[in-house]
């Protein structure tokens, strides 16, 4: 009797089902371990945080929109003089007390909503906690959009007039409040969305700047400037309301 003797299979062939190559045969390039240099490196895209967040292009658009809203303040002396001479009734309505009060209260309402970001962010450390729905990212986005809307409301309230003395200073403080936030947030978002990993070197440092340290250093500058303008703006807003109702005239508020 003869028995069919089977040759022992290679352990790898039992797993894959393919016979193992002969020892004398060279291993084909397809079966060799792939070289890491032959694999094209994939470009890492920056991860965006979850939730609503304005993109860099959107922030550029909001900045340009703000610049357009500020443009009438440059030429207000010319067109207000034309309106005063050719459209007396319209000029009287836009500069009248009722129009000023309605638009002024609407502007104060926007300021109050803007301050809800501070309530949402700081209320945990207060004695009486105030819980507001929505994430911090949502409130930051609302804060940005309402800030641009507030510029438009101030334009409607003032009809582009720069005012005199205190009013002129108050207006420029408000401009500083808005622009420091838009420029700062826009710069941070541009760095975050950039495909670059390194951004030069600081003097005296060997390692190049990465996104994290660059954004932290940038935020330390623009956020401090923004908070300074916010504090000055709120103090001047209270003083402005007091002067409008109790002390008209000498400071150019009439």
C-alpha positions as CSV (number, residue, x, y, z in Angstrom):
1,X,0.0,0.0,0.0
2,X,1.2,3.4,-0.8
3,X,0.1,6.5,1.0
4,X,0.0,10.0,-0.6
5,X,2.5,11.9,1.3
6,X,1.9,15.7,1.5
7,X,4.7,18.1,1.9
8,X,4.5,20.2,5.1
9,X,3.2,23.6,4.4
10,X,4.8,26.8,5.6
11,X,3.0,28.3,8.6
12,X,2.3,31.4,6.6
13,X,0.7,29.4,3.9
14,X,-1.8,28.0,6.4
15,X,-3.0,31.4,7.3
16,X,-3.1,33.0,3.9
17,X,-3.7,30.0,1.8
18,X,-0.8,30.8,-0.5
19,X,2.3,28.6,-0.8
20,X,5.4,30.1,0.6
21,X,8.1,31.1,-1.8
22,X,11.1,28.9,-2.3
23,X,14.1,29.8,-0.2
24,X,16.3,30.2,-3.3
25,X,13.9,32.6,-5.0
26,X,14.3,36.3,-4.4
27,X,11.4,38.0,-2.7
28,X,9.4,40.2,-5.1
29,X,9.1,43.9,-4.4
30,X,5.3,43.4,-4.0
31,X,5.8,41.1,-1.0
32,X,8.5,43.3,0.7
33,X,7.7,45.7,3.5
34,X,6.7,49.0,1.9
35,X,9.3,51.8,2.2
36,X,8.0,54.7,4.2
37,X,9.7,57.0,1.8
38,X,7.6,55.7,-1.1
39,X,4.4,56.6,0.7
40,X,3.3,60.2,-0.1
41,X,3.0,62.1,3.2
42,X,-0.6,63.3,3.8
43,X,-1.0,67.0,4.6
44,X,-2.6,67.4,8.0
45,X,-5.5,69.8,8.0
46,X,-6.0,71.8,11.2
47,X,-8.9,70.5,13.3
48,X,-11.7,72.9,13.8
49,X,-13.5,73.0,17.1
50,X,-17.1,71.7,17.2
51,X,-19.9,74.2,17.1
52,X,-20.6,77.4,15.2
53,X,-17.4,79.3,14.5
54,X,-16.9,82.0,11.9
55,X,-14.3,81.1,9.3
56,X,-11.4,83.2,8.2
57,X,-13.1,84.3,5.0
58,X,-16.2,85.2,7.0
59,X,-14.2,87.3,9.4
60,X,-12.5,89.1,6.6
61,X,-15.9,89.9,5.2
62,X,-17.2,91.2,8.5
63,X,-14.1,93.4,8.8
64,X,-14.7,94.8,5.3
65,X,-18.3,95.4,6.2
66,X,-17.3,97.2,9.4
67,X,-15.0,99.4,7.3
68,X,-17.9,100.3,5.0
69,X,-20.0,101.1,8.0
70,X,-17.3,103.4,9.4
71,X,-16.9,105.2,6.0
72,X,-19.8,107.6,6.5
73,X,-18.2,109.0,9.6
74,X,-15.3,110.3,7.4
75,X,-17.7,112.3,5.1
76,X,-20.4,113.2,7.5
77,X,-19.6,116.9,7.6
78,X,-20.2,117.1,3.8
79,X,-23.4,115.2,3.5
80,X,-24.9,116.5,6.7
81,X,-24.4,120.1,5.5
82,X,-26.1,119.2,2.2
83,X,-29.0,117.5,4.1
84,X,-29.3,120.5,6.4
85,X,-29.7,122.9,3.4
86,X,-31.7,120.8,1.0
87,X,-33.7,118.3,3.2
88,X,-34.6,120.3,6.2
89,X,-37.5,118.1,7.4
90,X,-35.4,114.9,7.0
91,X,-32.5,116.5,8.8
92,X,-34.8,117.6,11.6
93,X,-36.2,114.0,12.1
94,X,-32.8,112.3,12.0
95,X,-31.4,114.8,14.5
96,X,-34.5,115.0,16.6
97,X,-35.0,113.8,20.2
98,X,-37.5,110.9,19.4
99,X,-35.3,109.4,16.7
100,X,-32.2,109.6,19.0
101,X,-34.0,108.0,21.9
102,X,-35.4,105.1,19.9
103,X,-32.1,104.3,18.1
104,X,-30.2,104.9,21.3
105,X,-32.2,102.4,23.3
106,X,-31.9,99.8,20.5
107,X,-28.1,100.3,20.7
108,X,-28.1,99.9,24.5
109,X,-30.1,96.7,24.0
110,X,-27.5,95.3,21.7
111,X,-24.8,96.2,24.2
112,X,-26.7,94.3,26.9
113,X,-26.9,91.2,24.7
114,X,-23.2,91.6,24.0
115,X,-22.5,91.5,27.7
116,X,-24.2,88.1,28.0
117,X,-20.9,86.5,26.8
118,X,-19.3,87.8,30.0
119,X,-22.2,86.4,32.0
120,X,-21.9,83.0,30.3
121,X,-18.1,82.9,30.8
122,X,-17.8,84.3,34.4
123,X,-21.0,83.4,36.1
124,X,-19.6,80.2,37.5
125,X,-17.3,82.2,39.8
126,X,-20.2,84.4,41.0
127,X,-22.1,83.9,44.2
128,X,-25.4,83.5,42.2
129,X,-24.8,81.4,39.2
130,X,-26.6,82.3,36.0
131,X,-27.0,79.5,33.5
132,X,-27.5,80.4,29.9
133,X,-28.2,77.9,27.2
134,X,-25.7,77.3,24.4
135,X,-22.0,76.6,24.3
136,X,-19.2,79.2,24.8
137,X,-18.4,78.9,21.1
138,X,-22.0,79.8,20.2
139,X,-21.9,82.9,22.4
140,X,-18.5,84.0,21.0
141,X,-19.9,83.8,17.5
142,X,-23.1,85.7,18.6
143,X,-20.8,88.3,20.2
144,X,-18.9,88.8,17.0
145,X,-21.9,89.2,14.8
146,X,-23.7,91.5,17.2
147,X,-20.6,93.6,17.5
148,X,-20.8,94.4,13.7
149,X,-24.6,94.9,14.0
150,X,-23.9,97.4,16.9
151,X,-21.6,99.4,14.5
152,X,-24.5,99.7,12.1
153,X,-26.9,100.7,14.9
154,X,-24.4,103.4,16.1
155,X,-24.3,104.7,12.5
156,X,-28.1,104.9,12.4
157,X,-28.1,106.6,15.8
158,X,-25.5,109.2,15.0
159,X,-26.3,109.5,11.2
160,X,-22.5,109.4,10.8
161,X,-21.9,112.5,12.9
162,X,-18.6,112.4,14.9
163,X,-19.8,114.8,17.6
164,X,-17.6,117.1,19.6
165,X,-15.6,116.8,22.8
166,X,-16.8,113.9,24.9
167,X,-19.0,112.4,22.1
168,X,-16.1,112.3,19.7
169,X,-13.9,110.5,22.2
170,X,-16.7,108.1,23.1
171,X,-17.1,107.3,19.4
172,X,-13.5,106.5,18.9
173,X,-13.3,104.3,22.0
174,X,-16.2,102.3,20.5
175,X,-14.4,102.0,17.2
176,X,-11.3,100.7,19.1
177,X,-13.5,98.1,21.0
178,X,-14.9,96.7,17.7
179,X,-11.7,96.7,15.7
180,X,-9.5,95.1,18.3
181,X,-11.9,92.2,18.6
182,X,-12.3,91.7,14.8
183,X,-8.6,91.9,14.0
184,X,-7.6,89.7,16.9
185,X,-10.2,86.9,16.2
186,X,-9.5,87.2,12.5
187,X,-5.7,86.7,13.0
188,X,-6.2,83.8,15.3
189,X,-8.6,82.1,12.9
190,X,-6.2,82.6,10.0
191,X,-3.4,81.0,11.9
192,X,-5.6,78.1,13.0
193,X,-6.8,77.4,9.4
194,X,-3.3,77.8,7.9
195,X,-1.6,74.6,6.5
196,X,1.7,75.9,7.9
197,X,3.1,74.2,11.0
198,X,5.9,76.8,11.8
199,X,5.8,80.6,11.8
200,X,9.4,81.8,12.1
201,X,11.5,82.2,15.2
202,X,11.5,84.7,18.0
203,X,14.7,86.6,18.7
204,X,16.9,84.5,21.0
205,X,14.9,81.3,20.4
206,X,16.1,78.3,18.4
207,X,12.8,76.5,18.0
208,X,10.3,77.9,15.5
209,X,6.9,79.1,16.6
210,X,4.1,76.7,16.2
211,X,0.4,77.5,16.2
212,X,-0.3,77.1,19.9
213,X,2.4,79.4,21.3
214,X,1.8,82.0,18.5
215,X,-2.0,82.1,19.2
216,X,-1.4,82.4,22.9
217,X,1.1,85.3,22.5
218,X,-1.2,87.0,20.0
219,X,-4.3,86.6,22.3
220,X,-2.4,88.1,25.3
221,X,-1.9,91.3,23.3
222,X,-5.2,91.8,21.5
223,X,-7.5,90.5,24.2
224,X,-5.9,92.8,26.8
225,X,-6.4,95.8,24.4
226,X,-10.0,94.7,23.7
227,X,-10.9,94.4,27.4
228,X,-9.3,97.9,28.1
229,X,-11.5,99.4,25.4
230,X,-14.6,97.5,26.7
231,X,-14.1,98.9,30.2
232,X,-13.6,102.4,28.9
233,X,-16.6,102.1,26.6
234,X,-19.0,100.9,29.4
235,X,-17.9,103.7,31.7
236,X,-18.3,106.3,29.0
237,X,-21.7,104.8,28.0
238,X,-23.1,105.4,31.5
239,X,-21.6,108.9,31.5
240,X,-23.1,109.5,28.0
241,X,-26.6,108.5,29.1
242,X,-26.3,110.7,32.2
243,X,-25.2,113.7,30.2
244,X,-27.9,113.3,27.6
245,X,-30.7,113.4,30.2
246,X,-29.3,115.7,32.8
247,X,-26.7,117.9,31.2
248,X,-27.3,118.8,27.6
249,X,-25.3,121.4,25.7
250,X,-21.8,122.2,27.1
251,X,-20.2,118.9,26.0
252,X,-21.6,118.9,22.5
253,X,-24.5,116.6,23.2
254,X,-27.3,118.9,22.0
